[in-house]
Amino acid sequence: MEAIDRWRESLPEGAQVEAVTAAAVIGGGLLIGALTLTHRRRGFFAWAIPGAILGLGAVLLADVLLDTRNERIEEAEGRIAEELASLDPIARAQVLKSVSEQQLGAVFGS
């Protein structure tokens, strides 16, 4: 429960409603799937509805996660741009070179 609370608090204000909606849709899909199991229904159409609902919930949740990620990237870009703007051009180039070498080393394992 604690991990869920931390995740919910890390979401931006607008995304919290979407995340709760996605969780509710996923929960509804699971509930309908459980009812289908208890009624021992078989066949494509018996499982198509719960599957579609679960898929919709997963798409909604993925949208929330991507929006949150994009917002964090934009915030980081803004902070970095402010810091770089306060440097002279040569210092800015040295910082960019150093950071890019570190990042490329981490990606390519050098």
Protein Blocks (a to p, Z undefined) as FASTA:
>chain_A
ZZmmmmmmmpcfklmmmmmmmmmmmmmmmmmmmmmmmnopgcjklmmmmmmmmmmmmmmm
mmmmmmmmmmmmmmmmmmmmmmmmmpcfklmmmmmmmmmmmmmmmmnoZZ
